[in-house]
Amino acid sequence: MHADVSRRTFVFTSAAASASFAQQRSATQPNRNGEIRLGLIGCGARGRTVIIPAYTGVPGVRFTAVCDVNRAYREDAARLLGNKGVALYGDYRKLLDDSNVDAVIIATNAQWHVLPMIHACQAGKDVFLEKPLGQSIGEGPYAIAAARKYGRIVEVGTQQRSQQHYQQAVEIIQSGKLGEISEVRVWDYENLYPGPGFPADTAPPEELDWDFYVGPSPFRNYNPNMYYKYGYDWFRIAGAGHQVAWGVHHFDIVLWAMQQQWPSTIYATGGNFAFASNHDYPNTFSGTVTFGPGPVAKHGFLLQYTMRAGGKREARAHGKCFIGTEASMILDRAGFSIVRELPPGQRLTATGPYVNAEQVTLPADDHRKHFQVFIEAIRSRKPSPANVETLHQATTVGHLMNISWEVGRAITWDAAKQQIANDSEANGKVMRPYRAPWKLEP
């Protein structure tokens, strides 16, 4: 869809989409050993500065199409790809109709994650889907059902799973070396002071189809804070705060390492204590999540999450610490360190960045390996460990924190029913209704 094709003039039903896309499925299967032709949906900062450079370095891969509701972004993406042979679209559905595309990378904001993923599966395309899974917990089962129904490879953007030092850290945690783990602390710290303030709503930039950008979210007039970096994550139109945008990376590793899938009770609180702004989500936030007994923590454990946008303090601004009876592990993208527990009465006397360190491991690779895993999965037809099911579980943790914060009380998650127990108000927030005419059907 080009910029002059609006959402209202290019509406299709899910049934019609399924029929159209199903006819293409056999035509869009890539040769296992041949070239894989990629389409990029979402040409914002991540699409142009991370996705394009990473995939253009993978052998046997070529971008044949790009799509964005911002004309300037898609034109810049095509320029970065050399323009020649690259189709430009303003509507992702037109890109999915393109038989010259085998697989798609969805690097949009969160309100445009699940629906394009489902439509891509219907079109017979394999999918690399950036995190988080969506804007509400209720979208997750639809995404999972679509990936299964259409038999597509869907890898998700929790790239830490493909990094060697994270794999090594998980192996150590599951080995019992840390002893009985009773608590996992997770943190995300930024210094965004003095904040973006309260700019007035304005007309959107001429090159941006704002109505299409808002998509299935409740419509709101354009505001610059809602669209640009350090803005969209903090508004309900396109994000859900750092507790979802950043937290999903941490929660994915915690669930993996602790061999858990779902929390039991959740309580969160927060406010705009660092600065005032027109953000929907607080800039200072804390959540406590209880997990029941499992293979690693036989008595269960607490996950303590903190986020602030008013100062980093720690040198390792985005990380987690697994606290056990024998030792503790601090883990982030810079590596991990294990600090042994001291006997009662003994005090630390050493100084330095790794006090009382028993083991320090630095990262041996970068996140581009994750993109190579996706291409290998397409060729082998073997699913990636970072899949839509694991992303649904990790995204749910952050969304549950937000729901607890919104209703102002602790909530209990019923994983079997995929709902919040004994709280109709909170449970009503598990699924956010889609704005017409967009429909969520697998």
For each residue, the residues with C-beta under 8 A, 3 or more apart:
1: 5 10 89 90 91 92 93 94 212
2: 5 88 89 90 91 94
3: 69 71 90 207 209
4: 90
5: 1 2 9 10 90 91 94
6: 9 10 209 211 212
7: 10 11 209 211 212 215 437
8: 11 211 437
9: 5 6
10: 1 5 6 7 91 93
11: 7 8 437
12: 16 17 20 93
13: 16 17 439
14: 17 18 439 441
15: 18 19 441
16: 12 13 19 20
17: 12 13 14 20 21 93 119 122
18: 14 15 21 22 122
19: 15 16 22 23
20: 12 16 17 23 24 97 123
21: 17 18 24 25 96 119 122 123 124
22: 18 19 25 122 124
23: 19 20
24: 20 21 27 28 97 99 123 124
25: 21 22 28 29 123 124 150
26: 29 124
27: 24 99 124
28: 24 25 99 101 102 123 124 125
29: 25 26 102 124
30: 34 35 36 37 102 103 126 378 379
31: 34 35
32: 379 380 381
33: 379
34: 30 31 60
35: 30 31 60 61 62
36: 30 60 61 62 102 103 375 378 379
37: 30 62 63 64 100 101 102 103
38: 55 61 62 63 64 65 101 102 103 104 105
39: 63 64 65 66 67 95 96 98 101 103 104 105 125
40: 43 47 51 52 63 65 66 67 77 104 105 107
41: 67 68 92 95 104 105 106 107 108 112 116
42: 46 47 67 68 105 106 107 108 109 112 130
43: 40 47 48 66 67 68 70 73 74 76 77 107
44: 47 48 68 70 73 107 108 109
45: 48 49 229
46: 42 49 50 51 107 130
47: 40 42 43 44 50 51 52 66 68 73 77 105 107
48: 43 44 45 51 52 73 76 77 80
49: 45 46 52 53
50: 46 47 53 54
51: 40 46 47 48 54 55 105 107 371
52: 40 47 48 49 55 56 63 77 80 81
53: 49 50 56 57
54: 50 51 57 58 367 368 371
55: 38 51 52 58 61 63 105 371
56: 52 53 61 63 81
57: 53 54 368
58: 54 55 61 371 372 375
59:
60: 34 35 36 375
61: 35 36 38 55 56 58 375
62: 35 36 37 38
63: 37 38 39 40 52 55 56 66 81 86
64: 37 38 39 85 86 87 98 100 101
65: 38 39 40 86 87 88 89 95 98 100 101
66: 39 40 43 47 63 74 77 78 81 86 87 88 89 95
67: 39 40 41 42 43 74 88 89 90 91 92 94 95
68: 41 42 43 44 47 71 73 74 77 90
69: 3 90 208 209 212 213
70: 43 44 73 74 205 207 208 209 213
71: 3 68 74 75 90 207 208
72: 75 76 205 207
73: 43 44 47 48 68 70 76 77
74: 43 66 67 68 70 71 77 78 88 89 90
75: 71 72 78 79 88
76: 43 48 72 73 79 80
77: 40 43 47 48 52 66 68 73 74 80 81
78: 66 74 75 81 83 86 88
79: 75 76 82 83
80: 48 52 76 77
81: 52 56 63 66 77 78 86
82: 79 86
83: 78 79 86
84:
85: 64
86: 63 64 65 66 78 81 82 83
87: 64 65 66 95 98 100
88: 2 65 66 67 74 75 78
89: 1 2 65 66 67 74 92 94 95 98
90: 1 2 3 4 5 67 68 69 71 74 94 209 212
91: 1 2 5 10 67 94 95 212
92: 1 41 67 89 95 96 112 116 119
93: 1 10 12 17 96 97 119
94: 1 2 5 67 89 90 91 97 98
95: 39 41 65 66 67 87 89 91 92 98 101 104
96: 21 39 92 93 101 104 116 119 120 123 125
97: 20 24 93 94 123
98: 39 64 65 87 89 94 95 101
99: 24 27 28
100: 37 64 65 87
101: 28 37 38 39 64 65 95 96 98 104 125
102: 28 29 30 36 37 38 125 126 378
103: 30 36 37 38 39 125 126 127 128 153 374 378
104: 38 39 40 41 95 96 101 116 120 125 126 127 128
105: 38 39 40 41 42 47 51 55 127 128 130
106: 41 42 112 113 116 117 120 127 128 129 130
107: 40 41 42 43 44 46 47 51 130
108: 41 42 44 111 112 113 116 130
109: 42 44 112 113 232 238 239
110: 113 132 134 135 238 239 240 244 245
111: 108 134 135 214 215 216 217 237 238
112: 41 42 92 106 108 109 115 116 215 216
113: 106 108 109 110 116 117 129 130 132 133 134 135 139
114: 117 118 133 134 139 140 142 143 440
115: 112 118 119 215 216 434 438 440
116: 41 92 96 104 106 108 112 113 119 120
117: 106 113 114 120 121 127 129 143 146 147 154 388
118: 114 115 121 122 142 143 146 440 441 442
119: 17 21 92 93 96 115 116 122 123
120: 96 104 106 116 117 123 125 126 127 152
121: 117 118 124 125 127 146 147 149 150 152 154
122: 17 18 21 22 118 119 146 150
123: 20 21 24 25 28 96 97 119 120
124: 21 22 24 25 26 27 28 29 121 150 152
125: 28 39 96 101 102 103 104 120 121 152
126: 30 102 103 104 120 152 153 154 377 378
127: 103 104 105 106 117 120 121 147 152 153 154 155
128: 103 104 105 106 154 155 156 157 371 374
129: 106 113 117 133 154 155 156 157 388 391
130: 42 46 105 106 107 108 113 156 157
131: 156 157 158 245 248 249 391 394 395
132: 110 113 240 244 245 248 391 394 395 398
133: 113 114 129 139 140 143 156 248 388 391 392 395
134: 110 111 113 114 139 140 143 395
135: 110 111 113 139 216 217 236 240 432
136: 139 399 429 430 431 432
137: 140 395 396 399 400 418 430 431
138: 141 142 418 430 431 432
139: 113 114 133 134 135 136 142 143 431 440
140: 114 133 134 137 143 144 388 391 392 395 396 418
141: 138 144 145 392 418
142: 114 118 138 139 145 146 440 441 442
143: 114 117 118 133 134 139 140 146 147 154 388 392
144: 140 141 147 148 388 389 392
145: 141 142 148 149 442
146: 117 118 121 122 142 143 149 150 152 442
147: 117 121 127 143 144 150 152 154 387 388
148: 144 145 151
149: 121 145 146 442
150: 25 121 122 124 146 147
151: 148
152: 120 121 124 125 126 127 146 147
153: 103 126 127 374 377 378 381 383 384
154: 117 121 126 127 128 129 143 147 383 387 388
155: 127 128 129 370 373 374 377 384 386 387
156: 128 129 130 131 133 384 386 387 388 390 391
157: 128 129 130 131 370 386
158: 131 161 248 249 252 386 390 391 394
159: 162 163 367 369 370 371 386
160: 163 166 249 252 253 333 367
161: 158 166 167 252 253 256 370 385 386 390
162: 159 367 369 370 373 386
163: 159 160 166 167 333 363 365 366 367 369 370
164: 167 168 363 364 365
165: 168 169 335 336 361 362 363 364
166: 160 161 163 169 170 253 331
167: 161 163 164 170 171
168: 164 165 171 172 336 361
169: 165 166 172 173 253 257 329 331 336 361
170: 166 167 173 174 253 256 257
171: 167 168 174 175
172: 168 169 175 177 178 329 338
173: 169 170 177 178 181 257 258 296 322 329
174: 170 171 257 259 295 296
175: 171 172
176: 179 296
177: 172 173 326 327 338
178: 172 173 181 322 323 324 325 326 327 328 329 338
179: 176 324 325 326 327 341
180: 297 298 299 324 325
181: 173 178 184 258 296 297 301 322 323 324
182: 297 299 301 302 323 324 325
183: 301 302 303 304 323
184: 181 254 258 301 302 303 304 320 321 322 323
185: 303 304 305 306 320 321 323
186: 247 250 251 254 303 304 305 306 319 320
187: 305 306 307 314 317 318 319 320
188: 242 243 246 247 250 305 306 307 317 318
189: 306 307 308 311 312 313 314 317 318
190: 242 308 309 312 317
191: 309 310 311 312
192: 195 196 230 274 275 283 309 310
193: 274 275 309 310 311
194: 197 275
195: 192 274 275 276 277 279 283 309
196: 192 199 225 230 231 277 278 279
197: 194 225 276 277 278
198: 276 277 278
199: 196 202 223 224 225 278
200: 223
201: 221 222 223
202: 199 222 223 224
203: 222
204: 208 210 222 227
205: 70 72 208
206:
207: 3 70 71 72
208: 69 70 71 204 205 213 222 227
209: 3 6 7 69 70 90 212 213
210: 204 213 214 222
211: 6 7 8 214 219
212: 1 6 7 69 90 91 209 215
213: 69 70 208 209 210 227
214: 111 210 211 217 218 219 220 237 435
215: 7 111 112 115 212 435 438
216: 111 112 115 135 434 435 438 440
217: 111 135 214 220 236 237 238 432 435
218: 214 236 237 435
219: 211 214 435
220: 214 217 223 226 237
221: 201
222: 201 202 203 204 208 210 226 227
223: 199 200 201 202 220 226 227 278
224: 199 202 227 228 231
225: 196 197 199 228 231 234 235 277 278 279
226: 220 222 223 231 232 235 237 238
227: 204 208 213 222 223 224 231 232
228: 224 225 231 232
229: 45 232
230: 192 196 233 234
231: 196 224 225 226 227 228 234 235
232: 109 226 227 228 229 235 237 238 239
233: 230 238 239 240 241 242 245 281
234: 225 230 231 239 241 277 279 280 281 283
235: 225 226 231 232 238 239 279 280 281
236: 135 217 218 239 240 280 281
237: 111 214 217 218 220 226 232
238: 109 110 111 217 226 232 233 235
239: 109 110 232 233 234 235 236 244 245 281
240: 110 132 135 233 236 243 244 245 281 398 399 402
241: 233 234 244 245 281 282 285 307 398 402
242: 188 190 233 245 246 247 285 307 309
243: 188 240 246 247 268 281 285 287 305 307 398 401 402
244: 110 132 239 240 241 247 248 395 398 399 402
245: 110 131 132 233 239 240 241 242 248
246: 188 242 243 249 250 307 318
247: 186 188 242 243 244 250 251 305 307 397 398 401
248: 131 132 133 158 244 245 251 252 391 394 395 397 398
249: 131 158 160 246 252 253 318 394
250: 186 188 246 247 253 254 305 318 319 320
251: 186 247 248 254 255 303 393 394 395 397 398
252: 158 160 161 248 249 255 256 386 390 391 393 394
253: 160 161 166 169 170 249 250 256 257 320 331
254: 184 186 250 251 257 258 260 303 320
255: 251 252 258 259 260 261 390 393 394 397
256: 161 170 252 253 259 390
257: 169 170 173 174 253 254 296 322
258: 173 181 184 254 255 291 294 296 297 301
259: 174 255 256 294 295 296
260: 254 255 263 291 294 296
261: 255 393 415
262: 393 396 413 415
263: 260 266 289 290 291 303 397 400 413
264: 290 291 292 412 413
265: 289 290 410 411 412 413
266: 263 287 288 289 290 397 400 401 403 404 410 411 412 413
267: 287 288 404 409 410 411
268: 243 285 286 287 288 305 401 402 404 405
269: 285 286 287 405
270: 281 282 284 285 286 307 405
271: 282 284
272: 275 276 277 279 282 283 284
273: 282 283 284 310
274: 192 193 195 283 284 308 309 310 311
275: 192 193 194 195 272 283 309 310
276: 195 197 198 272
277: 195 196 197 198 225 234 272 283
278: 196 197 198 199 223 225
279: 195 196 225 234 235 272 282 283
280: 234 235 236
281: 233 234 235 236 239 240 241 243 270 285 402
282: 241 270 271 272 273 279 285 405
283: 192 195 234 272 273 274 275 277 279 308 309 310
284: 270 271 272 273 274 307 308 309 310
285: 241 242 243 268 269 270 281 282 305 306 307 308 401 405
286: 268 269 270 304 305 306 307
287: 243 266 267 268 269 303 304 305 306 401 404 405
288: 266 267 268 302 303 304 305
289: 263 265 266 302 303 304 305 397 400 401
290: 263 264 265 266 300 302 303
291: 258 260 263 264 294 297 300 301 302 303
292: 264 300
293: 297 298 299 300
294: 258 259 260 291 297 298 300
295: 174 259 298
296: 173 174 176 181 257 258 259 260
297: 180 181 182 258 291 293 294 300 301
298: 180 293 294 295
299: 180 182 293
300: 290 291 292 293 294 297
301: 181 182 183 184 258 291 297
302: 182 183 184 288 289 290 291
303: 183 184 185 186 251 254 263 287 288 289 290 291 397
304: 183 184 185 186 286 287 288 289
305: 185 186 187 188 243 247 250 268 285 286 287 288 289 401
306: 185 186 187 188 189 285 286 287
307: 187 188 189 241 242 243 246 247 270 284 285 286
308: 189 190 274 283 284 285 311
309: 190 191 192 193 195 242 274 275 283 284
310: 191 192 193 273 274 275 283 284
311: 189 191 193 274 308
312: 189 190 191 317
313: 189
314: 187 189 317 319
315: 353
316: 319 330 332 334
317: 187 188 189 190 312 314
318: 187 188 189 246 249 250 332 333
319: 186 187 250 314 316 330 331 332
320: 184 185 186 187 250 253 254 330 331 332
321: 184 185 328 329 330 331
322: 173 178 181 184 257 328 329 331
323: 178 181 182 183 184 185 328
324: 178 179 180 181 182 327 328 329 341
325: 178 179 180 182 341
326: 177 178 179 340 341
327: 177 178 179 324 338 339 340 341 358
328: 178 321 322 323 324 338 339 341
329: 169 172 173 178 321 322 324 336 337 338 339
330: 316 319 320 321 336 337 339
331: 166 169 253 319 320 321 322 335 336
332: 316 318 319 320 335 336
333: 160 163 318 363
334: 316 362 363
335: 165 331 332 360 361 362 363
336: 165 168 169 329 330 331 332 360 361
337: 329 330 354 357 359 360 361
338: 172 177 178 327 328 329 357 358 359 360
339: 327 328 329 330 354 355 356 357 358
340: 326 327 356 358
341: 179 324 325 326 327 328
342: 346 347 348 356
343: 346
344:
345:
346: 342 343
347: 342
348: 342 355 356
349:
350: 355 356
351: 355
352: 355
353: 315
354: 337 339 357 360
355: 339 348 350 351 352
356: 339 340 342 348 350
357: 337 338 339 354 360
358: 327 338 339 340
359: 337 338
360: 335 336 337 338 354 357
361: 165 168 169 335 336 337
362: 165 334 335
363: 163 164 165 333 334 335 366
364: 164 165
365: 163 164 369
366: 163 363 369
367: 54 159 160 162 163 370 371
368: 54 57 371 372
369: 159 162 163 365 366 372 373
370: 155 157 159 161 162 163 367 373 374 386
371: 51 54 55 58 128 159 367 368 374 375
372: 58 368 369 375 376
373: 155 162 369 370 376 377 384 386
374: 103 128 153 155 370 371 377 378 384
375: 36 58 60 61 371 372 378 379
376: 372 373 379 380
377: 126 153 155 373 374 380 381 382 383 384
378: 30 36 102 103 126 153 374 375 381
379: 30 32 33 36 375 376
380: 32 376 377
381: 32 153 377 378
382: 377
383: 153 154 377 387
384: 153 155 156 373 374 377 387
385: 161 390
386: 155 156 157 158 159 161 162 252 370 373 390 391
387: 147 154 155 156 383 384 390 391
388: 117 129 133 140 143 144 147 154 156 391 392
389: 144 392 393
390: 156 158 161 252 255 256 385 386 387 393 394
391: 129 131 132 133 140 156 158 248 252 386 387 388 394 395
392: 133 140 141 143 144 388 389 395 396
393: 251 252 255 261 262 389 390 396 397
394: 131 132 158 248 249 251 252 255 390 391 397 398
395: 131 132 133 134 137 140 244 248 251 391 392 398 399
396: 137 140 262 392 393 399 400 413
397: 247 248 251 255 263 266 289 303 393 394 400 401
398: 132 240 241 243 244 247 248 251 394 395 401 402
399: 136 137 240 244 395 396 402 403
400: 137 263 266 289 396 397 403 404 411 413 420
401: 243 247 266 268 285 287 289 305 397 398 404 405
402: 240 241 243 244 268 281 398 399 405 406
403: 266 399 400 406 407 411 420 426 429 430
404: 266 267 268 287 400 401 407 408 409 410 411 426
405: 268 269 270 282 285 287 401 402 408
406: 402 403 426 429
407: 403 404 411 423 425 426 429
408: 404 405
409: 267 404 423 426
410: 265 266 267 404
411: 265 266 267 400 403 404 407 420 421 423 426
412: 264 265 266 420 421 422 423
413: 262 263 264 265 266 396 400 420 421
414: 417 418 419 420 421
415: 261 262 418
416:
417: 414 421
418: 137 138 140 141 414 415 430
419: 414 427 430
420: 400 403 411 412 413 414 423 426 427 430
421: 411 412 413 414 417 427
422: 412
423: 407 409 411 412 420 426 427
424: 427 428
425: 407 428 429
426: 403 404 406 407 409 411 420 423 429 430
427: 419 420 421 423 424 430
428: 424 425
429: 136 403 406 407 425 426 432
430: 136 137 138 403 418 419 420 426 427
431: 136 137 138 139
432: 135 136 138 217 429
433:
434: 115 216 438 439 440
435: 214 215 216 217 218 219 438
436:
437: 7 8 11
438: 115 215 216 434 435
439: 13 14 434
440: 114 115 118 139 142 216 434
441: 14 15 118 142
442: 118 142 145 146 149
